[in-house]
Amino acid sequence: MNSNQTSGKVRKMAQIAMLSAVSVILMFFDIPLLFAPSFYKIDLSEVPVLIGTFSMGPLAGVIIELIKIALNLVLKGSLTAGVGELANFLIGCAFIIPSGIIYQKSKTKRGAITGMLAGTLTMTIIGGILNAFVLLPAYAKAFGTPIDYLIQMGSEVNHYITNMSSFVLFAVVPFNLLKGGVVSLIVALIYKKISLVLK
């Protein structure tokens, strides 16, 4: 391995560490939503993850996502014994992997937009499934309450929520669409400038 390869690997590791750190910091600045229960909050922690994915590839994005979730678990602890963190990791990967794969095949503005659209839709579908069968049951168990109580919390802020299906349709789906849209818009606006710094 020559010095150029070594310095390239070191630079890549440093970039992954830096983007992971920024992502963890952004997780602390979350905003509650008007159409979902208070435990659904949007943050911008996927922005550095997606930037890393576009810049270094999907594998690097997955590593950043994993480090972000692991550090957040250490710093904040977990009410769900890691189940929620695992689900959040999978939902994050559902966003960045399709985005990254499509962008790697077509490193153009159109490729980036197509990738982010595909990632947002994939995250929305995977997020709905995981919330219904993993996250919400895990939260109910952690809080020591029946899952109907969480649905009731949802119906108090959104009268369209009456059962699990409507919870997913009117809280989880809009949440993931909004998050994917906001993150995609920010990355589209800043990626070109950030990528010059990373290179």
C-alpha positions in Angstrom: 0.0 0.0 0.0 1.5 3.3 -1.1 1.4 6.6 0.8 -1.4 8.0 -1.4 -3.6 5.0 -0.5 -2.8 5.3 3.1 -3.5 9.0 3.3 -6.7 8.4 1.3 -7.9 5.9 3.9 -6.9 8.1 6.8 -8.8 11.1 5.2 -11.8 8.9 4.7 -11.8 7.7 8.3 -11.5 11.3 9.5 -14.4 12.4 7.3 -16.6 9.6 8.6 -15.7 10.5 12.2 -16.4 14.2 11.6 -19.7 13.6 9.9 -20.7 11.1 12.6 -20.0 13.7 15.3 -22.0 16.4 13.5 -24.9 14.0 13.0 -24.9 13.1 16.8 -25.0 16.8 17.7 -27.9 17.5 15.3 -29.9 14.7 17.0 -30.1 16.8 20.1 -31.9 19.5 18.2 -35.3 17.9 17.5 -38.6 19.5 16.8 -42.0 18.1 17.8 -44.7 17.8 15.1 -48.3 19.1 15.3 -49.8 16.0 13.6 -48.1 13.3 15.7 -47.6 12.3 19.4 -44.8 14.1 21.3 -42.4 11.2 21.0 -42.2 11.8 17.2 -39.7 14.6 16.7 -37.9 15.6 13.5 -34.1 16.3 13.5 -31.6 17.0 10.8 -29.1 14.2 11.8 -29.5 12.5 8.4 -28.0 15.5 6.6 -24.4 14.6 7.4 -25.1 10.9 6.8 -26.5 11.6 3.3 -23.6 14.0 2.5 -21.2 11.2 3.5 -23.1 8.7 1.4 -23.0 10.9 -1.7 -19.3 11.7 -1.1 -17.9 8.3 -0.1 -20.5 5.8 -1.1 -23.4 3.8 0.6 -21.1 1.8 2.8 -19.6 4.9 4.3 -23.1 6.2 4.9 -24.1 3.0 6.7 -21.0 3.3 8.9 -21.8 7.0 9.7 -25.4 6.0 10.5 -24.3 3.1 12.8 -21.8 5.4 14.7 -24.5 8.0 15.0 -27.0 5.6 16.5 -24.4 4.0 18.8 -23.1 7.3 20.2 -26.7 8.5 20.7 -27.5 5.3 22.6 -24.5 5.9 24.8 -25.2 9.6 25.4 -29.0 9.5 25.8 -29.5 5.9 27.0 -32.5 3.9 25.7 -36.0 3.3 27.0 -36.4 0.4 24.5 -33.3 -1.6 25.3 -31.8 -0.8 21.9 -34.8 -2.0 19.9 -35.8 1.5 18.9 -32.2 2.3 18.0 -32.0 -0.7 15.8 -35.2 0.3 14.1 -34.0 3.8 13.6 -30.8 2.5 12.1 -32.7 0.4 9.7 -35.0 3.3 8.8 -32.0 5.5 8.3 -30.3 3.0 6.0 -33.6 2.6 4.1 -33.1 6.3 3.2 -29.4 6.6 2.5 -28.7 3.3 0.7 -31.1 3.7 -2.3 -30.1 7.4 -2.4 -26.4 6.5 -2.5 -26.7 3.6 -5.0 -28.6 5.7 -7.5 -26.3 8.7 -7.1 -23.2 6.5 -7.5 -24.6 5.3 -10.8 -25.4 8.8 -12.0 -23.4 11.5 -10.3 -25.5 14.3 -11.7 -28.1 16.6 -10.2 -30.8 14.5 -11.7 -29.2 11.4 -10.2 -29.1 13.0 -6.8 -32.7 14.1 -6.9 -33.9 10.7 -8.2 -31.8 9.0 -5.4 -33.3 11.1 -2.7 -36.8 10.6 -3.9 -36.3 6.8 -4.0 -34.7 7.0 -0.5 -37.5 9.0 0.9 -40.2 6.6 -0.5 -38.2 3.5 0.7 -37.8 5.1 4.2 -41.5 5.9 4.3 -42.5 2.3 3.5 -39.9 0.6 5.8 -40.6 3.2 8.5 -44.3 2.4 8.5 -43.7 -1.3 8.8 -41.1 -1.0 11.5 -43.2 1.5 13.5 -46.2 -0.8 13.4 -44.5 -4.0 14.3 -41.3 -3.0 16.2 -41.1 0.6 17.4 -44.6 1.2 18.8 -44.8 -2.2 20.6 -41.3 -1.5 22.0 -42.3 2.0 23.2 -45.5 0.6 24.7 -43.5 -2.0 26.6 -40.9 0.5 27.7 -43.6 2.9 29.1 -45.5 0.0 30.6 -48.7 1.0 28.8 -51.0 -0.8 26.4 -50.4 0.1 22.7 -53.9 1.6 22.7 -52.6 4.3 25.0 -50.1 5.4 22.4 -52.8 5.4 19.7 -54.9 7.6 22.1 -51.9 10.0 22.4 -52.0 10.2 18.6 -55.7 10.8 18.4 -55.4 13.7 20.9 -53.3 15.6 18.4 -54.6 14.2 15.2 -58.3 13.1 15.1 -57.7 11.0 12.0 -55.7 8.5 14.2 -58.1 5.9 15.6 -56.1 2.6 15.3 -52.7 1.3 14.3 -53.3 1.5 10.6 -54.4 5.1 10.8 -51.5 5.9 13.2 -49.1 4.7 10.5 -51.0 6.4 7.7 -51.5 9.8 9.4 -48.5 10.1 11.7 -45.7 7.8 10.6 -46.0 8.3 6.8 -46.2 12.1 6.9 -43.3 12.2 9.4 -41.0 10.2 7.2 -42.1 12.1 4.0 -41.4 15.4 5.8 -38.1 14.3 7.2 -36.9 12.9 3.8 -38.1 16.0 2.0 -36.4 18.4 4.4 -33.1 16.5 4.5 -33.1 16.1 0.7 -33.7 19.9 0.2 -30.9 20.8 2.6 -28.5 18.4 1.0 -29.4 19.6 -2.5 -28.7 23.2 -1.4 -25.3 22.6 0.4 -23.8 19.4 -1.0 -21.8 21.0 -3.8 -20.0 23.3 -1.5 -19.5 20.7 1.2 -18.2 18.1 -1.3 -15.5 20.5 -2.4 -14.3 20.7 1.3 -14.4 16.9 1.7 -12.4 16.4 -1.5 
